[in-house]
């Protein structure tokens, strides 16, 4: 019922938004006598901000059409390497040949946003890496006939993707997938799997949420498991292909994150209004671009969400040695081959300091020269993988780590990356994205 009510409200607001945008355009039209009134621009821009805030958004595009390799611009195209019911493996193909760059699998979070949230991550890696990404599917778009998808399936997908890409494929997991990625690597190390990654980079992930718990961690821990089952799980309405599937809706996830920094979001929209009134179109468009991405949300299957609540946030299963995958314990102590890099943000309010670094402590049998830790000073959660701190200080650390442990090829030293030509969305102060 709640999901259906939300869809009705969304459709109603979308209609109001279209009317508001039409009125805004009319108030700004030079052919309209009222446009010359002193209050017309203010009214028009207020209507425009409202229209943008209620606009219906689908899956964004990556929009990465070129990159810089050895100082020259080369085309980039997207290719789906493998399609699965709940996600696909996507390759960003560069128009170059004769290079021997490290191959890296970027594991995007399944936490309510699309993989395009990592657009800046991919863009920065493209000049000197063969980049692949896990492009997860909106659960409401998956018919119930395709079956279930839980945390075990997530681990299976990662192992299958690595098997397809072959040996010497590095892996980088951002936020939520740090746990299943570490579990997959532990299992592959234990099995002596030929496609075991030579390195795994974990960025702002909840490996052990007992360390420096954030408000997100405390909410998941204080509420009984039954509360999540009975309160936040909804059934997909009949208007979607996944009708009848039990999900944790993306709009609930978005509402939660918006409420965490509500004052900052309100301030950001006030600044958007002022930029529009003042004619600062570049700043206004950058803020709009950020919210276009931020408000584009997708659903998670109920079984994946609930299993994550139970194993990751309430029982810290990986950290306590009780993370089971298909009846097997995924034990980080079994990691002896894969080098680990843990990256944390000093101002991360989603995954506190120490939660990701815990992976290094859990890998007790991994040689010290295969472990590395990087604390990004001044970086919040979003800033770990997007923005200037990611481009200028974090990405170089990742590149150096990958190349140090790149056993499959001799790669040239990375070139200095030219600042991207696109306008990067402005992240409002204090606003973080998981």
N, C-alpha and C positions, 0 to 999 in steps of 0.2 A: 504493500500500500504506500509506504513512504517513497519508494522509487517512482511509482506511478504519479504520485502527487508532485514530486520534484519535476518530472517530465512535463506535466501540465503547467507548472509555474515557469519552467524554462521557455516553453512555447509562448506563454503569455508575455513574459518579459522581452522575448525576442521580437514580438510584434510591436511592443512599446518602443523598443530600441530602434527599429526601422523607422517608426514614426518620428522619433526624436532626431535621428540623423537627417531625415528628409526636412524637418523643420529647421535644423541647423544649417543645412545647405541653402535653404530658402532665405534665411535671415542674413546669410553672407553673400547672397547673389546681388550683383550691382544693378540688376534689372528690377530689384525689389525696392520701392521707395523707403520701406521701413529699415532697410539695411544701413541707411545713413544716420539713423538715430544713435545717439551715444551709447545706449544700453544694448544695442543689437549684437555687437561682437561678444559681449559678456554672456548674454543669453545663449547665443549660438554655440559658444565653446562649452558652456555648462551642459547643454544638450548633447554635444559631441562626446564629452567624457562619460555621460550616462549611457549613451548608445554603445560605446566601446566596452563598458563594464558588463553589459548584459549580452553581448554578441555571442552567438553559438559558435563554438570552435571544434574543429575536427583534428585529425592527426597532422601536425606541422611537417613541412618538408625539411630535409637537411640543408638543401640549397648550396651544397659545396661543389661548385662547378670547375674550380681551378685551384692550383696550389703552386708554390714556388719550389723548384728543385734545382740546385746548383745555380741559383740566381736567375733562372728563367721560368716564366709562367708555363705550366703544362695543364692540360685538361684533366678533369676528374669526372668519372661516371660511376653510378651505383649499379651493382649487380647482386642479385640474390643467389647465393651459392647453394643454400639448402632451405627448403620450406618445411616447417613443422606446424602442427595444429595451433600451438600457442606461441609461436615465434619463428623468426627466420634468421639465418646467418647472412649478413650483408657485407659485401666487399666494396671498398672505395678504390676503384681502379684508376691508377695514374697513367697518363699517356707518356710513359718513359720505358726504356728498355736498357738492358745491360747493367742494371744495378743489382746489388746484393744486400738490400736493406733488411733489417730484422722484421719478422712477421709478428704482429701483435693482435691478440683478440681482446677487444674492449668489452667488458661485461657491464651492460647498462643495468641500472636498478629497476626492479619491478616493484614500484612503490607509489603508483598512482600517476606517474608522468611517463611520457613516451621516451624512447631512446634519443630523440632529438634534443633532449635536455643536455646531452653530452656533445652537442655540435661543436662547441669551442674546444673540447678535449680532442675530438677527432681532427679538427682543423689544424691544431698545433702539432699533432703527431704526423700528419700526412707528408710533409716534405722529406722525412728521413725514415719512414716506416711503411710497410705494407699493412694497412689497417683494415681489420674486420670488426664488426660489432653485432651484438645480440639485439635484434630488433623485435622486442616482445610485442605480442598482439593484445589488443583490448579484449578482455574476457567476454564482454557482452556481444562481441562479434563472432564468437566461436560457438557453433551449434552444440547442443548437449550431446549429440551423437558422437562427437569427437572425444568424449570421455572426460576424465578429471585431469587436473594439473596441480601437484603439490610440491613441497620442498624437495622430495626425492626425485620427482620428474625434472626439477630445475637442475639438480646435480647431474642427472642423466643427460640432459641437453648439453651441458657444458662439456662433458666427457665426449659426447658424440661430435660436437663441433671441433674439439681438439683432434679427434681421430681423423676427421675429414681434412683438416688443415695439415695434418702430418707432424712429424717430429720437429723440434726446435721452434715451436710456436709459443711466444711469450703471452702472458695473460695479465690484464689490468682490470681490477674490479673496483667499481665506484659505489661506496656506501653499502646499501643492503646486500648486494651479492658477495661481499667480502666473506660472509659465513659459508654459503654454498660453494664458492670458489675454493676456499681453503679446505673444505671437506672433500671436494673433488680431487684436489691436488694431493691430499693425504692418502686417499684411496689409490690413486694412480702411482704414487711413490711406493706404497706398500706392495702393489702388484708388479712393480717393475715395468709398468706400461711403457711401450716405446714412444708414445706421444706425450709423455709427461712434460709439462712446460719447464724450460730451463730457468724461468723466473716468474714470480707472481708479485704484482704490486697491488697492495691493498690501500684504498684511499677513504678515510673517514668512515670505517665500517664498524658495526656493533659486534665485534668478536667476543667481548666480555663486557656486558652492560653493567656489571657491578662496579666498575671503575668510573669514577666521576660521572654518576648518573645525571642525565638531563631530564627536563620536564617530559620529554617523549618517553624516556625509559621508565620514569616514575609512574606515568599513566598506565603503561602496559603492565607494570609490576603490581600496582596497588589494586587494580580491578581484577576480580576473579575471572577465570577463563570463561565461565558460563555467561558472564555479562557480555563479553564480546560476541559469543554465539547468538545471544538473544537480542542484542541491541543494534549492532552495526551490520549484520549480515542481511542482505536484501535479495530479492528475486528479480532477475532481469525482465523488464516489461515485454509484452508481445510485439512491440514495434522493432525489436532488434533481432538479428539472427540467433543470438544466444538466449532467446526467450526461455524462461524457466530455470536458467542456471543460477545457482546460489553464488553471490559475489559480495565482495567488499567494494562498494561503489567509489569511483574516483571523486565524485563530488563531496563525499564525506571526508576523504583524505584532504582535499583542497580546503574544505571548511576548517579542518583542524589546523592546517599550517597557516591559513590566513588569520585565525584567531590568536595564534602564538605571537604574531607581530602586528596586531590590528592597527595600533596607533601609527606604525610606520607605513602600513599600506594606505591608510587614510591620508597621511602626509604626502605620500608619493602621488596620489591622485590629485591632491591640492596643487602640488608642484606641476603636474601635467596640465591642469587647468590654467595655471599662471603662464606656463610656456606657450600654450595655444593663444591666450589673450595677447601676450607680448610678441607673438609672431616667431618664436624660437622653434621652428618646425623640426630641426634636427634633434633637439633634446626631447621634444614631444614624441617624435616617431621612435626614438630609442626606448623611451619608457613604454610606449604602446607595444613595441616588439617584445620586450621582456614579459609583459602581461599576456600577450598572445601565446607565448610558450608556457607561462606559469599556469594559466587557466585551462590549458588543453590537457585534460585528465582522462585516464582510462581505468577500467575496473580490474580488480584482481579476483581470481577464483577464491571462493570461501575456504576451501581446504588449504590452499597455499597461505593465505593470510592467517588463518587460525593456527596452522602448524608453525608459522614464523613467530606468532605471539607466544606460543607455548615453548618452543625449543630455543628461540633466540633471546627473547626478552624476559620470560618468566623463569626458565630453568637454566639459561646460559649453557645449553647442552654441549656445545663444542668446547667451551672452556672448562667444563667439569667432567669431561670424558664420557658423556652419555649421548653424544650425537650419533644416532643410528641411521644407516642408509641401507634399505633392503635387508635388514637383519644384521648388518655389519657395523661395527664401531668405526667411525671416521676419526682417527687419532692423529693429531698434528705431530705427535712424537715420531711418527713413521716417516716424516718428511726428512730426507737426507740428500736429495738431489736438487730440488727446486729452491733457488735463492729467493728470499723474501725481503720485500721493501715495504715498510709500513709508513704511511703518510697521514699526518693529523694536522688540523687547523687549530691555531691558538684560541680562536674565538668561535669554535664550532659549538652550536647549541643543539645539535641533533645527536652527534656521537662525541661524547666527551673525551678529553685527553686521557690516553691510556687504554681506551677500548680497542683501538686498532693495534696499538703496540703490543697488546697481549699476545698476538699471534707469534711474535718473536720469542716470547717466553715459553709458549706452548710447544714450539718446535725445538725441544730439548736436545735432539740428536742431530740437528743441523749445524754445520761448522760455522764458527763465528764470522768468517770472512764471506759467508753467504747470507748474512743478516745485515740489514741497514734500516735506520730510522731517520725520518725527516719531519721536523716540526715546522710548519709554515707560519711564521710570525705574522700576526695581524689578520690572518685569513679566517673567514667563517666557513660554514659548510659548503656553500655554493662556490666560494672563492678557491677552494682546493682544486677544482677541476674546470673552472671557467674564469676568465678575466685576466688582468695583468699579472697577478701573483702566480697564477698557473702558468702563463706563458713565459714569464721572465725568470722565475726561480724554481718552481716545482717541476715543470716539464724538463728543464735541463738535468735535474737530478734523476728523473725517471729515465731519460735517454742514456745518461751515463751508466746507470745501473743495468739497463737492458743490454747495452753493448758490452759491458764488462762480463756478463754471463751469457752472451750469445755464442753458444758452442757450435752452432750449425754453419756459420759462415764468417768470413772476414769482411766486415763492412767498413766503408769509409767514415771518417769522422763527420759528425753532423755539421751542417752549414748553419749559419745564422739565419733565423727565420725572419722574413720580412713581415712587418705588421699587417694583418689581414685588412683587405680593402673594404670589407663590408662594415656597416655601422653596428657595433656591438651593443646589445641591449644594456641599458643602465639598470643595475641592481639597486633598488631603493635601500637607503641606510637601514641596517638591522634586519633586512628581509633575507631569509635563507631558504634554500630549496633542498629537499631530500631526494 
